[in-house]
Amino acid sequence: MIFACLCICSTAVFAGGEGKLLGTGGLSSIDGAAGGGLVPWAVIGGHGSEGEWDVSASLSHVASDDFDLRVASVAVGWGDRMELSAARLSLGLDALLFMRDRPEVRVETDVISAKLRLGGDLLYGDWPQVSVGMQWRNSRDRHLVTELGADDTSGVDLYLAASRLWLDGIAGRRTLANLTVRSSASHQLGLLGFSNARSIRAEGSLAVFVSRTIAIGAEYKSKPDALAFASEDEWKDLFIAWFPNKDWHFAVAYVDLGSIGGIDDQTGYYFSVQGSP
């Protein structure tokens, strides 16, 4: 699907002009969509404007006290209007499986996402930029997730996101705020499967550019709590993002993931690097 997007129009060009302001295409989130580290924003990935397309790839790593999550993703943004992305999530369950007297193993989930900008503008006009997104998630470990109590191994998340950038925001700095409302039935991003019951969850991000290339901020991600054997807590982070140019983006964060698989107090770090040709 991603390669088909690259051939949408023979007159398409890479984002090579002024395009969007540096950093306003966001980072690659942990499920591939453009946004913060944990939360997809209404922005379309890359710095392309009308008539331009942009492609990016990213690697992310989240490490807590007992678990680690590795993510590889690729995304294509078209005309600041549409975004397609694909991600592979791999979660190490060493602590959980050790408790269950199981050998060391990782569980993996594929995420295929599409995002469409509905209207509004990130910077101008009366309304924030608003986008709708869909994320199809599929666990590659059917036997394990059903053993852990999941009802299904695949599912679809739907979300509506609104983002706004103020040039003269907090402390006179560029400030970006985002609110995302998600409908989901996933357990831990789908890594532990899916339930038959959906719930509506809120997610949010706030970022302040302390310089032209550096932003600091915080995120909150409410999550479904429907897995029978263990509670699932909201996720939070405090991050620093560096945008040295439009080709490379970096982010580090302190993350609080709460309880995972019945093991409490999962805190640690997040690191992400994103590159565009």
C-alpha positions as CSV (number, residue, x, y, z in Angstrom):
1,M,0.0,0.0,0.0
2,I,2.8,2.4,0.8
3,F,4.6,1.8,-2.5
4,A,1.3,2.4,-4.3
5,C,1.1,5.8,-2.6
6,L,4.5,6.7,-4.1
7,C,3.0,6.4,-7.6
8,I,-0.2,8.4,-7.0
9,C,0.8,11.1,-9.4
10,S,3.7,11.4,-11.9
11,T,4.0,15.1,-11.1
12,A,4.5,14.6,-7.4
13,V,7.7,15.9,-5.9
14,F,9.5,15.5,-2.6
15,A,9.1,18.3,-0.1
16,G,12.2,20.3,-1.0
17,G,11.0,23.9,-0.8
18,E,10.0,25.9,2.3
19,G,7.1,23.7,3.0
20,K,5.8,23.6,6.6
21,L,7.6,25.0,9.6
22,L,10.4,22.9,11.0
23,G,9.0,20.3,13.4
24,T,5.4,20.8,12.6
25,G,5.2,17.4,10.9
26,G,5.7,15.9,14.3
27,L,7.7,12.7,15.1
28,S,6.8,9.1,14.4
29,S,4.7,7.8,17.2
30,I,5.1,4.2,18.6
31,D,2.5,2.9,16.2
32,G,3.8,4.7,13.1
33,A,1.5,7.7,12.7
34,A,2.9,11.2,12.8
35,G,2.6,12.9,16.2
36,G,4.3,12.7,19.6
37,G,6.0,9.6,20.9
38,L,2.9,8.1,22.4
39,V,0.0,10.0,20.7
40,P,-0.9,10.6,17.0
41,W,-1.5,14.2,16.2
42,A,-3.8,15.7,13.5
43,V,-0.6,16.8,11.5
44,I,0.4,14.9,8.4
45,G,3.9,13.5,8.6
46,G,6.8,15.2,6.8
47,H,7.2,18.8,5.7
48,G,5.5,18.6,2.3
49,S,2.8,21.1,1.4
50,E,0.2,21.0,-1.4
51,G,1.5,19.0,-4.4
52,E,4.4,17.5,-2.5
53,W,4.9,14.2,-0.8
54,D,7.3,13.1,1.9
55,V,8.5,9.7,3.1
56,S,10.2,8.9,6.4
57,A,11.4,5.9,8.4
58,S,11.9,5.6,12.1
59,L,13.3,3.4,14.8
60,S,12.0,3.7,18.4
61,H,12.9,2.0,21.7
62,V,11.0,2.0,25.0
63,A,12.6,0.4,28.0
64,S,11.0,0.0,31.4
65,D,12.1,-1.9,34.4
66,D,10.9,-5.3,33.2
67,F,9.9,-4.9,29.5
68,D,11.2,-3.4,26.3
69,L,9.4,-2.3,23.2
70,R,11.1,-1.9,19.8
71,V,9.3,-0.2,16.9
72,A,10.3,0.1,13.2
73,S,8.0,2.2,11.0
74,V,7.7,3.9,7.6
75,A,5.3,6.7,6.6
76,V,4.3,8.6,3.5
77,G,2.6,12.0,3.6
78,W,0.9,13.4,0.6
79,G,0.0,17.1,0.0
80,D,-0.4,17.8,3.7
81,R,-3.7,16.0,3.3
82,M,-3.2,12.2,3.6
83,E,-0.8,9.9,5.4
84,L,-0.2,6.2,5.2
85,S,2.1,4.3,7.6
86,A,3.2,0.8,8.6
87,A,4.9,-0.3,11.8
88,R,6.2,-3.5,13.4
89,L,6.0,-3.5,17.2
90,S,8.1,-6.1,19.2
91,L,7.6,-6.4,22.9
92,G,10.0,-8.4,25.1
93,L,8.0,-10.4,27.7
94,D,11.0,-11.7,29.7
95,A,9.6,-10.7,33.1
96,L,6.1,-11.9,32.5
97,L,7.0,-15.2,31.0
98,F,9.6,-15.8,33.7
99,M,6.8,-15.5,36.2
100,R,4.9,-18.1,34.2
101,D,7.8,-20.4,33.8
102,R,8.0,-19.9,30.1
103,P,11.1,-19.5,27.8
104,E,12.3,-16.1,26.7
105,V,10.1,-14.8,23.9
106,R,9.0,-11.6,22.1
107,V,5.5,-10.8,20.9
108,E,5.0,-8.8,17.7
109,T,2.2,-6.8,16.2
110,D,1.9,-5.2,12.8
111,V,0.1,-1.8,12.5
112,I,-1.2,-0.4,9.2
113,S,-2.5,3.1,9.5
114,A,-4.2,5.8,7.4
115,K,-4.9,9.4,8.3
116,L,-6.9,12.0,6.5
117,R,-6.9,15.7,7.2
118,L,-10.6,16.8,7.3
119,G,-10.2,20.5,7.7
120,G,-8.9,23.5,9.7
121,D,-5.3,24.6,9.8
122,L,-2.5,24.0,12.3
123,L,-1.5,27.7,12.3
124,Y,-4.1,29.9,10.6
125,G,-7.9,30.4,10.7
126,D,-10.5,30.0,13.5
127,W,-10.3,26.2,13.7
128,P,-7.5,23.8,14.6
129,Q,-6.4,21.2,12.1
130,V,-8.6,18.1,12.4
131,S,-7.8,14.7,11.1
132,V,-9.4,11.2,11.3
133,G,-7.3,8.1,11.5
134,M,-7.7,4.3,11.3
135,Q,-5.1,1.8,12.6
136,W,-5.5,-1.9,11.8
137,R,-3.5,-4.0,14.2
138,N,-2.7,-7.7,13.9
139,S,-0.8,-9.8,16.5
140,R,1.7,-12.2,15.0
141,D,1.5,-14.5,18.1
142,R,-2.0,-16.0,18.0
143,H,-1.4,-18.8,20.4
144,L,0.3,-16.6,23.1
145,V,-2.3,-13.8,23.1
146,T,-5.2,-16.2,23.3
147,E,-3.5,-18.0,26.1
148,L,-3.2,-14.6,27.9
149,G,-7.0,-14.2,27.7
150,A,-7.5,-12.1,24.5
151,D,-10.7,-12.6,22.5
152,D,-9.1,-11.9,19.2
153,T,-5.7,-11.4,17.5
154,S,-6.6,-8.4,15.3
155,G,-8.6,-5.2,15.6
156,V,-9.1,-1.7,14.3
157,D,-8.6,1.6,16.2
158,L,-10.4,4.7,15.1
159,Y,-9.4,8.2,16.2
160,L,-10.2,11.8,15.7
161,A,-7.4,14.3,16.4
162,A,-7.3,18.1,16.7
163,S,-4.0,20.1,16.7
164,R,-3.1,23.8,17.0
165,L,0.1,25.7,16.9
166,W,0.5,29.2,18.4
167,L,3.6,31.2,17.3
168,D,3.3,33.3,20.5
169,G,2.3,30.7,23.0
170,I,3.6,29.7,26.4
171,A,6.4,32.1,27.5
172,G,6.2,33.7,24.1
173,R,7.4,30.5,22.4
174,R,5.9,28.4,19.7
175,T,3.4,26.0,21.4
176,L,1.6,23.0,20.0
177,A,-1.4,21.3,21.7
178,N,-3.1,18.2,20.5
179,L,-6.2,16.3,21.7
180,T,-7.0,12.8,20.3
181,V,-10.1,10.8,21.0
182,R,-9.7,7.1,20.2
183,S,-12.1,4.1,19.9
184,S,-10.2,0.9,20.7
185,A,-10.5,-2.7,21.9
186,S,-6.7,-3.4,22.0
187,H,-4.7,-4.7,25.0
188,Q,-1.4,-2.9,25.3
189,L,-1.5,-1.5,21.7
190,G,-2.7,-4.9,20.4
191,L,0.5,-6.6,21.5
192,L,-1.5,-8.7,23.9
193,G,-4.5,-9.1,21.6
194,F,-8.0,-7.6,21.6
195,S,-11.2,-7.8,23.5
196,N,-14.8,-7.9,22.1
197,A,-15.7,-4.7,23.9
198,R,-14.7,-1.3,22.6
199,S,-14.1,1.8,24.7
200,I,-13.5,5.5,24.0
201,R,-10.3,7.0,25.3
202,A,-8.7,10.4,25.4
203,E,-5.0,11.2,24.6
204,G,-3.2,14.5,24.7
205,S,0.1,16.3,24.0
206,L,1.6,19.7,24.7
207,A,4.9,20.8,23.2
208,V,6.8,24.1,23.6
209,F,9.7,25.1,21.3
210,V,12.3,26.5,23.5
211,S,14.4,27.2,20.4
212,R,13.9,26.9,16.7
213,T,15.1,23.3,16.7
214,I,14.3,22.0,20.2
215,A,10.9,21.3,21.8
216,I,10.0,20.0,25.3
217,G,6.6,18.6,26.3
218,A,4.4,16.1,27.9
219,E,1.9,13.4,26.7
220,Y,-0.9,11.4,28.2
221,K,-2.5,8.3,26.8
222,S,-5.6,6.7,28.4
223,K,-5.9,3.0,27.5
224,P,-8.6,0.3,27.6
225,D,-8.5,-1.9,30.7
226,A,-10.3,-5.1,29.6
227,L,-7.6,-7.8,30.0
228,A,-8.9,-10.3,32.6
229,F,-5.6,-11.3,34.2
230,A,-4.0,-7.9,34.6
231,S,-4.9,-4.2,34.8
232,E,-3.8,-1.8,32.1
233,D,-2.9,1.8,33.1
234,E,-2.6,5.0,31.3
235,W,0.8,6.0,29.8
236,K,2.6,9.3,30.4
237,D,5.8,10.9,29.3
238,L,8.0,14.0,29.5
239,F,10.0,14.5,26.3
240,I,12.7,16.5,24.5
241,A,12.6,16.6,20.7
242,W,15.4,17.9,18.5
243,F,14.8,18.9,14.9
244,P,18.2,19.8,13.5
245,N,16.8,19.9,10.0
246,K,13.9,18.6,7.9
247,D,15.7,15.3,7.3
248,W,16.4,14.2,10.8
249,H,14.3,14.2,14.0
250,F,15.3,12.8,17.4
251,A,13.4,12.4,20.7
252,V,14.2,11.2,24.2
253,A,11.6,10.9,27.0
254,Y,11.0,9.7,30.5
255,V,8.0,7.3,30.4
256,D,5.6,6.0,33.0
257,L,3.7,3.0,31.8
258,G,2.0,2.0,35.0
259,S,1.2,-1.7,35.3
260,I,2.0,-4.1,32.4
261,G,1.0,-7.8,32.6
262,G,0.4,-7.5,36.4
263,I,3.8,-6.0,37.1
264,D,3.5,-2.5,38.6
265,D,5.6,0.6,38.4
266,Q,6.9,0.3,34.9
267,T,8.9,3.4,34.3
268,G,11.9,4.0,32.0
269,Y,13.0,5.8,28.9
270,Y,12.0,6.3,25.3
271,F,14.3,7.1,22.3
272,S,13.4,7.7,18.7
273,V,15.2,8.6,15.5
274,Q,13.5,9.5,12.3
275,G,15.0,10.1,8.8
276,S,13.7,11.4,5.5
277,P,15.5,11.2,2.1
